[in-house]
């Protein structure tokens, strides 16, 4: 008899996770620099940010493909065990869907073989509660991924499929294992707009029908707007704003979030913000607020007028907690949030 599931406990957590790599020059680069994150069951969480923000490294770390230099990842309240046996069990419950479907599918494997591979690896056919055969499990997964009738695709190879079909085959491979959580890294970035909508609708339907949680890694806040329950905005290895989708996207508090939002076509009320430069080298993280070299509100004098410009340049910000209302790491926001009381 299995223990009852604690639905109040997050399914997956990151606590103070730091991941360092050594560059060719011998410097330590912090791809993640202290990340706290909580993923409740059956929730869609979007991790957003520019290239170089650390979001893909975070997804790989949550998947167990990278080990934290410090901090820990917990699944159902227990730290990940990186032994082969434990990782195999973990990856039958948490699956990853990669960005490049064409590169992820083996060109020498048929659609059937691609989907059946995970079933065989984890021997799910023998333990399927409904007693289904491998063929029935593959058929069910392809059908749930929107590829119907599935039998028509069994003997096709990746080069015979459209981009949308390839992405659905990847999703079917994950679904075949009945995971509790899917980590999707830029799942629609290479697809046409019409196909993007179909894949996003599919992910939402899977959450609704199967109770499956989804973590979507994306640079596209418009995508997050349409699919996510909560959003974590990352910059240079840290979460700089986090909250419900409505909180973050209708009332963004961090200047970086506002800059990302200003170029989303669905958002009409924000003036476009052009950020100077690029995300800094993670081996040379700026002092103070890590966003300050590119911050529009520091450049236009807003931070100076609020009396926090020196803090922006020199005072580090604390790591945002994993839970709570809309959280933001910004000296100016903290200063503006202090409302003087009226009256005596």
TIMI-544201 format. One record per atom (N, C-alpha, C): z, x, y; residue number from 1. Coordinates in steps of 0.02 Angstrom, whole numbers, m for minus. Each point is the difference from the previous one (the first is absolute). Layout:
! residues N
zz xx yy k
Z X Y NUM
...
//
This chain:
! residues 344
zz xx yy k
0 42 m59 1
0 m42 59 1
0 44 62 1
m48 m13 47 2
m5 39 61 2
51 m23 51 2
21 47 43 3
47 m17 53 3
m35 m43 52 3
37 m48 30 4
m30 m41 52 4
m21 42 60 4
m56 m21 32 5
m26 37 57 5
40 m18 62 5
21 51 37 6
35 m10 63 6
m53 m8 55 6
m14 m62 20 7
m52 m14 48 7
20 20 71 7
63 15 12 8
22 21 67 8
m10 75 11 8
m9 37 m54 9
m8 72 5 9
m74 17 11 9
m15 45 46 10
m70 21 9 10
m29 26 m65 10
m63 m14 m12 11
m33 26 m60 11
m8 75 5 11
m21 24 59 12
m15 70 9 12
28 22 68 12
29 60 2 13
29 26 62 13
m15 74 8 13
m6 21 63 14
m1 71 17 14
61 12 44 14
38 51 m16 15
60 16 38 15
m4 72 24 15
m11 8 66 16
m2 67 29 16
m51 46 m31 16
m58 m27 m18 17
m50 39 m38 17
m37 49 44 17
4 63 m19 18
m38 54 33 18
m44 33 m53 18
m62 13 18 19
m46 36 m44 19
m31 57 40 19
10 61 m24 20
m27 60 33 20
m53 33 m43 20
m50 25 33 21
m51 41 m33 21
m4 67 36 21
m18 52 m36 22
m8 66 30 22
m74 10 15 22
m16 14 63 23
m69 10 21 23
m25 69 m21 23
m65 11 9 24
m29 65 m19 24
29 57 41 24
23 m17 61 25
30 51 42 25
73 13 m17 25
26 m38 m48 26
69 10 m21 26
51 m43 36 26
m23 m43 45 27
46 m44 36 27
15 m62 m41 27
60 m28 10 28
19 m63 m32 28
m24 m58 43 28
m40 m45 m29 29
m25 m59 35 29
35 m61 m29 29
30 m39 43 30
35 m61 m22 30
m46 m60 3 30
m29 m18 m57 31
m43 m59 m2 31
42 m63 9 31
61 1 m27 32
49 m53 12 32
63 34 26 32
31 m29 51 33
56 34 32 33
59 m48 8 33
23 m25 m57 34
57 m47 2 34
m24 m71 7 34
m14 m33 m55 35
m25 m69 1 35
48 m45 m39 35
22 m52 33 36
37 m54 m33 36
m45 m61 m2 36
m7 m28 m60 37
m45 m58 m8 37
26 m44 m56 37
m8 m65 8 38
23 m48 m50 38
m57 m47 m16 38
m14 m10 m65 39
m53 m46 m22 39
31 m54 m43 39
13 m59 28 40
27 m55 m40 40
m51 m25 m51 40
23 m38 m48 41
m44 m28 m51 41
m48 m51 31 41
m60 m2 m27 42
m50 m50 18 42
m18 0 74 42
6 58 33 43
m16 5 71 43
m62 43 9 43
m37 m14 54 44
m56 42 19 44
22 42 60 44
5 65 m10 45
19 47 53 45
m61 42 17 45
m16 4 64 46
m54 43 23 46
29 63 32 46
m23 58 m22 47
17 64 30 47
m60 22 41 47
7 4 66 48
m57 12 43 48
9 64 41 48
m56 28 21 49
2 60 42 49
m67 36 m4 49
m10 48 45 50
m61 39 0 50
m2 48 m60 50
m57 30 m11 51
m4 54 m49 51
47 56 21 51
38 25 m48 52
48 53 15 52
69 m26 16 52
9 m66 m3 53
66 m28 16 53
49 6 m58 53
m25 10 m61 54
43 7 m58 54
1 m61 m46 54
m40 m50 16 55
5 m62 m38 55
m25 7 m72 55
m52 38 m12 56
m24 11 m68 56
49 42 m40 56
30 51 32 57
51 40 m34 57
59 m43 m18 57
18 m47 43 58
55 m46 m16 58
m17 m43 m60 58
m61 m26 m2 59
m20 m41 m58 59
2 41 m64 59
m25 61 2 60
1 43 m59 60
71 17 m21 60
45 7 49 61
70 14 m16 61
33 m61 m31 61
m14 m59 26 62
27 m61 m29 62
m26 m10 m71 62
m61 24 m13 63
m29 m6 m66 63
27 52 m49 63
34 51 26 64
25 53 m43 64
m49 57 m10 64
m55 m1 39 65
m50 54 m5 65
20 61 40 65
43 m9 50 66
29 55 37 66
76 m6 m6 66
34 56 m7 67
73 m1 m2 67
28 18 68 67
49 m38 24 68
29 15 65 68
32 70 2 68
m9 35 56 69
36 62 11 69
74 m15 10 69
14 m55 34 70
68 m25 7 70
m4 m76 5 70
58 m33 m7 71
0 m73 m4 71
m19 m23 m69 71
m6 m65 m9 72
m16 m27 m66 72
m37 m66 4 72
m36 m15 m53 73
m33 m65 m9 73
38 m36 m55 73
16 m64 13 74
37 m40 m49 74
m41 m61 m21 74
3 m14 m64 75
m32 m60 m28 75
54 m43 m32 75
6 m61 24 76
54 m45 m21 76
69 33 8 76
7 37 55 77
65 30 16 77
15 66 m34 77
m45 24 m43 78
12 62 m36 78
m51 53 21 78
23 63 11 79
m47 53 19 79
m53 10 m54 79
m61 16 22 80
m54 12 m47 80
17 59 m45 80
m15 m9 m64 81
6 53 m50 81
m71 28 m10 81
m10 64 13 82
m67 28 m1 82
m20 29 m68 82
40 m15 m51 83
m20 21 m68 83
m62 m39 m21 83
m37 28 m47 84
m63 m31 m21 84
11 m71 m26 84
49 m9 m42 85
13 m65 m30 85
19 m52 54 85
44 21 46 86
22 m47 52 86
m56 m17 48 86
m42 50 17 87
m55 m13 46 87
m52 m47 m32 87
m11 8 m65 88
m46 m44 m34 88
24 m72 3 88
65 m10 m11 89
28 m67 3 89
m4 m27 71 89
14 43 49 90
m2 m21 71 90
m70 m22 20 90
m50 38 m21 91
m69 m14 20 91
m31 m59 m37 91
36 m26 m49 92
m23 m63 m29 92
24 m59 41 92
48 13 45 93
28 m53 43 93
m22 7 73 93
m20 61 19 94
m26 12 68 94
m68 34 m8 94
m52 m32 25 95
m68 25 m7 95
m29 17 68 95
m48 46 1 96
m32 21 62 96
m74 m16 m3 96
m27 m28 54 97
m71 m13 7 97
m26 47 55 97
m45 44 m17 98
m22 52 46 98
m56 m25 45 98
m12 39 53 99
m49 m19 51 99
m71 4 m25 99
m17 55 m34 100
m69 14 m19 100
m13 m27 m70 100
m22 m63 m3 101
m12 m30 m66 101
m54 37 m38 101
m52 21 36 102
m55 35 m34 102
24 65 m31 102
44 36 36 103
25 63 m25 103
56 m8 m50 103
33 m58 0 104
58 m11 m44 104
m21 m23 m70 104
m57 m34 m5 105
m24 m25 m64 105
m39 55 m36 105
13 9 m64 106
m36 49 m40 106
m72 m24 m9 106
m49 38 23 107
m70 m23 m5 107
m24 m7 m72 107
36 31 m48 108
m20 m4 m70 108
36 m55 m38 108
44 m37 35 109
36 m55 m33 109
m28 m67 23 109
m5 m46 m47 110
m19 m68 18 110
58 m34 36 110
m15 m58 28 111
52 m39 32 111
56 m16 m49 111
m19 m19 m60 112
50 m16 m52 112
46 60 m12 112
m30 59 m10 113
40 60 m14 113
45 18 58 113
m24 m9 61 114
40 17 59 114
62 m43 4 114
m6 m65 m15 115
57 m45 4 115
46 8 m61 115
m31 12 m58 116
40 6 m61 116
39 66 m4 116
m20 50 39 117
32 66 m4 117
75 m4 12 117
19 m35 53 118
72 m7 15 118
37 m39 m53 118
m32 m52 m26 119
31 m40 m53 119
15 44 m61 119
m48 42 m18 120
10 44 m58 120
53 53 14 120
m2 27 60 121
48 52 18 121
72 m26 m5 121
9 m61 24 122
68 m29 0 122
12 m49 m58 122
m50 m6 m44 123
8 m41 m60 123
24 m70 16 123
m32 m29 51 124
23 m67 21 124
m26 m55 m46 124
m56 11 m34 125
m28 m53 m43 125
49 m17 m56 125
33 51 m27 126
45 m12 m56 126
63 m38 22 126
19 8 65 127
61 m32 23 127
m11 m59 46 127
m64 m22 6 128
m14 m57 44 128
37 m61 m23 128
36 m33 45 129
42 m57 m18 129
m40 m57 m30 129
m62 m7 20 130
m41 m55 m25 130
m40 19 m62 130
10 62 m24 131
m34 21 m61 131
m74 9 8 131
m24 15 61 132
m71 6 12 132
m27 68 m24 132
m62 1 m20 133
m32 62 m22 133
m20 41 62 133
m21 62 m13 134
m22 42 55 134
m58 m32 37 134
m48 m27 m37 135
m57 m32 32 135
21 m59 44 135
48 m38 m23 136
24 m56 40 136
37 23 62 136
36 55 m5 137
35 27 58 137
m50 26 52 137
m52 34 m24 138
m52 26 46 138
m35 m59 34 138
m17 m50 m39 139
m34 m59 29 139
43 m34 52 139
64 m8 m15 140
46 m33 47 140
6 40 65 140
5 67 m6 141
7 42 60 141
m63 m4 43 141
m58 4 m30 142
m62 m5 38 142
m7 m68 33 142
19 m52 m35 143
m4 m68 29 143
47 m6 59 143
61 26 m7 144
49 m4 55 144
m24 40 60 144
m39 53 m12 145
m27 40 55 145
m63 m30 29 145
m19 m60 m23 146
m57 m35 28 146
m66 18 m30 146
m1 32 m59 147
m62 19 m33 147
m11 m47 m60 147
m38 m53 13 148
m10 m52 m51 148
m74 m15 m8 148
m23 m14 m62 149
38 8 m62 149
8 74 m17 149
58 21 m23 150
13 72 m9 150
m44 32 m53 150
m19 m38 m51 151
m38 28 m55 151
m67 29 23 151
m27 m27 54 152
m65 24 25 152
5 71 28 152
61 21 16 153
9 67 30 153
25 52 m50 153
19 m21 m59 154
31 45 m48 154
m39 65 m9 154
m65 m4 m8 155
m40 58 m19 155
m35 32 60 155
17 m21 60 156
m30 31 59 156
37 64 19 156
m38 44 32 157
28 63 25 157
8 m4 76 157
42 43 28 158
13 m4 72 158
m62 0 44 158
m51 39 m18 159
m60 2 43 159
m38 m66 1 159
16 m45 m47 160
m32 m65 m2 160
38 m54 40 160
54 19 33 161
43 m47 35 161
m6 9 75 161
13 m54 36 162
4 4 73 162
67 31 20 162
7 17 64 163
63 30 24 163
58 m48 m11 163
m11 m64 14 164
54 m48 m9 164
19 m8 m73 164
m50 2 m44 165
14 m6 m72 165
40 60 m25 165
m18 60 24 166
37 60 m20 166
74 m5 20 166
11 m24 62 167
69 m6 23 167
38 m51 m42 167
m33 m54 m19 168
32 m51 m42 168
14 27 m70 168
m43 44 m26 169
13 30 m65 169
63 44 4 169
8 37 55 170
61 40 8 170
62 m45 2 170
m5 m56 36 171
56 m46 4 171
13 m31 m68 171
m53 m16 m38 172
9 m28 m67 172
36 50 m45 172
m17 65 6 173
34 50 m40 173
74 2 13 173
20 m12 63 174
71 m3 17 174
31 m64 m26 174
m36 m56 6 175
27 m65 m20 175
11 m5 m75 175
m40 37 m37 176
5 m4 m73 176
69 18 m25 176
36 39 40 177
67 22 m20 177
55 m46 26 177
m20 m52 36 178
48 m47 29 178
54 36 41 178
m20 41 49 179
50 37 40 179
39 m46 45 179
58 22 19 180
40 m37 49 180
m19 19 72 180
m33 58 6 181
m20 24 66 181
m65 39 m5 181
m45 m12 48 182
m62 38 5 182
0 37 66 182
m13 66 m2 183
m9 41 60 183
m75 8 11 183
m25 m28 54 184
m72 1 14 184
m14 45 60 184
m34 56 m13 185
m13 49 53 185
m69 m13 30 185
m2 m26 61 186
m62 m17 35 186
m48 m38 m48 186
22 m57 m26 187
m39 m32 m54 187
m66 m29 22 187
m12 m10 65 188
m63 m31 21 188
m37 40 54 188
22 61 12 189
m29 38 56 189
m74 16 m9 189
m23 5 m62 190
m69 19 m13 190
m45 m61 m13 190
26 m60 9 191
m37 m61 m17 191
m26 m35 62 191
m53 m39 m10 192
m27 m40 55 192
51 m53 20 192
m8 m25 62 193
49 m47 28 193
8 m62 m44 193
m54 m27 m26 194
4 m61 m41 194
39 13 m64 194
m11 59 m31 195
34 17 m62 195
74 15 14 195
14 31 58 196
69 15 18 196
42 m63 m1 196
m26 m54 29 197
37 m63 2 197
15 m26 m70 197
m49 8 m45 198
9 m24 m69 198
55 39 m36 198
1 65 9 199
50 41 m33 199
70 m14 27 199
5 m9 66 200
65 m16 30 200
24 m68 m24 200
m44 m48 m3 201
19 m66 m25 201
22 5 m73 201
m32 43 m38 202
19 10 m70 202
71 27 m5 202
17 51 40 203
67 29 m2 203
53 m52 18 203
m15 m42 49 204
48 m52 19 204
8 m51 m56 204
m55 m17 m33 205
3 m49 m55 205
40 28 m58 205
m7 65 m14 206
37 31 m55 206
75 m1 15 206
17 12 63 207
70 m4 19 207
27 m70 m11 207
m41 m50 19 208
22 m69 m6 208
3 m22 m73 208
m50 16 m39 209
m4 m24 m69 209
44 39 m48 209
5 66 11 210
35 43 m48 210
67 25 25 210
16 m13 64 211
63 25 28 211
0 76 8 211
m59 29 4 212
m8 72 3 212
10 25 72 212
38 53 9 213
6 31 65 213
m59 46 13 213
m17 10 64 214
m56 42 19 214
20 44 59 214
m12 65 m6 215
6 46 57 215
m70 22 17 215
m23 m16 60 216
m67 17 22 216
4 57 51 216
m34 55 m15 217
m5 57 46 217
m65 m8 38 217
3 m1 67 218
m60 m12 39 218
7 30 70 218
m57 15 31 219
m1 19 70 219
m18 m60 43 219
m14 m57 m32 220
m27 m60 33 220
54 m52 11 220
24 m7 62 221
50 m51 15 221
m27 m70 m6 221
m66 m8 8 222
m30 m66 m10 222
8 m23 m72 222
m8 47 m47 223
11 m16 m71 223
73 m19 m11 223
45 39 29 224
72 m14 m9 224
17 m69 29 224
m31 m18 55 225
12 m65 31 225
m15 m56 m49 225
m53 8 m40 226
m24 m53 m44 226
35 m4 m67 226
35 53 m19 227
25 1 m69 227
75 12 m6 227
31 35 49 228
68 26 m11 228
55 m47 22 228
56 3 m36 229
62 m33 21 229
38 45 49 229
m1 65 m15 230
34 48 43 230
m46 60 11 230
14 37 54 231
m41 58 18 231
45 59 16 231
m18 58 m26 232
32 63 18 232
m53 44 32 232
11 18 63 233
m48 43 37 233
24 72 m6 233
m45 44 m24 234
19 70 m10 234
m36 45 50 234
36 52 21 235
m29 52 42 235
31 67 m17 235
m41 47 m19 236
21 68 m15 236
59 3 m47 236
m6 m37 m56 237
49 4 m54 237
61 m43 7 237
3 m42 53 238
57 m44 10 238
m23 m71 12 238
43 m48 m19 239
m10 m69 21 239
27 m7 71 239
m45 m20 47 240
21 m5 70 240
11 m73 22 240
m25 m47 m39 241
15 m71 13 241
m8 m38 m65 241
45 m47 m11 242
m1 m39 m62 242
30 m68 13 242
m30 m51 m30 243
26 m68 7 243
m47 m49 m32 243
11 m64 11 244
m46 m50 m26 244
m67 7 36 244
m52 m24 m31 245
m66 4 30 245
m1 m34 68 245
31 m58 4 246
1 m36 64 246
36 41 54 246
57 30 m18 247
38 40 49 247
m41 59 24 247
m28 37 m47 248
m34 63 17 248
m65 m12 37 248
m38 m50 m21 249
m67 m9 27 249
m5 m47 60 249
49 m43 9 250
m2 m43 59 250
43 28 56 250
49 42 m16 251
42 30 52 251
13 73 m18 251
m52 42 m4 252
10 71 m18 252
43 35 52 252
46 42 m24 253
46 33 45 253
m14 75 8 253
m29 31 m50 254
m15 71 5 254
m68 11 32 254
m6 47 46 255
m66 11 32 255
m55 19 m49 255
18 31 m55 256
m51 16 m51 256
m26 m63 m32 256
45 m47 m17 257
m21 m64 m29 257
m45 m37 49 257
19 m1 64 258
m41 m34 49 258
m69 31 6 258
m4 66 m5 259
m65 34 4 259
m43 m19 m60 259
29 m1 m60 260
m38 m19 m60 260
m23 m72 5 260
43 m44 26 261
m17 m71 6 261
m54 m13 52 261
m2 42 51 262
m45 m14 57 262
m73 3 m19 262
m16 32 m57 263
m70 5 m20 263
m17 m46 m58 263
46 m46 m17 264
m13 m48 m53 264
m36 m60 31 264
m60 m19 m25 265
m38 m54 31 265
38 m66 3 265
43 m13 m50 266
37 m63 m1 266
51 m6 56 266
18 57 30 267
51 1 53 267
m36 4 67 267
5 m53 39 268
m37 m3 63 268
42 12 61 268
67 m5 m6 269
42 2 59 269
21 71 20 269
m19 51 m39 270
20 68 16 270
m59 40 28 270
12 39 52 271
m51 44 27 271
m9 59 m48 271
m63 21 m11 272
m12 57 m45 272
38 62 24 272
31 35 m47 273
37 61 15 273
m34 58 m37 273
m21 50 37 274
m31 58 m30 274
53 55 m7 274
18 17 m62 275
49 52 m12 275
m31 69 9 275
35 44 34 276
m24 69 9 276
11 40 m63 276
m48 42 m16 277
8 46 m56 277
4 m34 m68 277
26 37 m48 278
6 m23 m69 278
72 7 m24 278
14 m28 m59 279
66 8 m29 279
14 75 m8 279
57 25 24 280
14 72 m3 280
4 27 m71 280
m5 66 m5 281
9 35 m63 281
71 m12 m25 281
9 m25 m63 282
67 m13 m25 282
43 62 m10 282
m30 59 6 283
39 61 m3 283
27 19 69 283
m21 m37 51 284
23 12 68 284
18 m67 33 284
51 m33 m26 285
20 m64 26 285
31 9 69 285
m23 m37 50 286
26 8 69 286
75 m14 3 286
33 32 47 287
71 m14 13 287
7 m69 31 287
61 m27 m3 288
12 m66 29 288
m36 m54 m38 288
m29 m48 35 289
m40 m51 m33 289
m65 32 m23 289
m16 m7 m63 290
m60 33 m27 290
m65 m29 29 290
4 m58 31 291
m60 m31 30 291
m9 20 74 291
48 36 29 292
m1 9 73 292
m62 37 26 292
m31 48 m37 293
m59 32 29 293
m59 m48 11 293
0 m57 m33 294
m55 m48 6 294
22 m66 31 294
62 m6 20 295
28 m65 21 295
m27 m22 67 295
m35 m57 4 296
m25 m25 64 296
55 m16 50 296
58 m21 m24 297
53 m20 45 297
38 60 28 297
m5 56 m33 298
25 62 29 298
m50 26 51 298
m64 m6 m17 299
m52 25 45 299
m4 m40 65 299
12 m67 m3 300
m8 m41 61 300
64 m4 42 300
53 35 m21 301
61 2 39 301
51 m53 m18 301
m15 m44 m48 302
47 m53 m19 302
65 30 m27 302
m6 51 m41 303
60 32 m29 303
41 34 55 303
m34 31 48 304
35 34 55 304
38 m51 42 304
m31 m57 15 305
33 m51 40 305
60 m30 m36 305
m3 m1 m67 306
56 m27 m39 306
54 53 m12 306
m13 61 21 307
49 53 m7 307
5 30 m69 307
m54 m6 m40 308
4 26 m69 308
m52 53 m14 308
m36 23 50 309
m53 49 m12 309
27 64 m32 309
57 24 23 310
30 60 m30 310
18 m11 m73 310
26 m60 m15 311
17 m16 m69 311
m63 m3 m43 311
m54 m27 27 312
m64 m4 m37 312
m23 70 m20 312
11 49 45 313
m23 68 m13 313
48 39 m46 313
64 m18 0 314
47 45 m33 314
51 m29 m47 314
9 m66 m1 315
53 m30 m42 315
m32 m34 m61 315
14 24 m60 316
m29 m31 m60 316
25 m71 m9 316
m42 m42 m29 317
19 m69 m14 317
26 m6 m71 317
45 m46 m11 318
28 m10 m67 318
m51 m34 m46 318
9 11 m65 319
m43 m34 m50 319
15 m75 2 319
m52 m40 1 320
10 m73 1 320
30 m24 m66 320
48 m47 2 321
26 m27 m63 321
m52 m42 m36 321
8 m7 m65 322
m50 m34 m41 322
1 m76 10 322
56 m27 21 323
5 m73 5 323
26 m19 69 323
m7 m64 15 324
23 m26 64 324
m58 m32 39 324
13 m20 61 325
m51 m31 42 325
m50 54 21 325
m45 m18 45 326
m51 47 23 326
33 65 25 326
m15 56 m33 327
29 65 18 327
m53 44 31 327
20 40 50 328
m48 43 34 328
34 65 19 328
m36 55 m7 329
25 66 19 329
m34 21 65 329
32 m16 56 330
m31 14 65 330
55 3 53 330
5 56 37 331
50 6 53 331
m10 m52 55 331
m63 m11 19 332
m14 m48 54 332
19 m71 m21 332
m16 m19 m61 333
18 m67 m24 333
76 m9 1 333
36 53 m22 334
73 m5 0 334
27 m9 71 334
m31 36 48 335
23 m6 69 335
m15 m69 29 335
m58 m26 m15 336
m20 m66 26 336
38 m56 m33 336
27 13 m61 337
37 m51 m37 337
71 m10 27 337
22 47 42 338
67 m5 29 338
m4 m45 61 338
18 m63 m8 339
m6 m48 54 339
67 m4 36 339
2 15 66 340
63 m3 36 340
25 m72 4 340
66 m8 m6 341
28 m67 4 341
2 m22 73 341
m12 m65 11 342
2 m27 67 342
69 m24 17 342
14 m6 64 343
65 m24 21 343
49 58 6 343
64 m16 10 344
51 49 15 344
11 48 m53 344
//
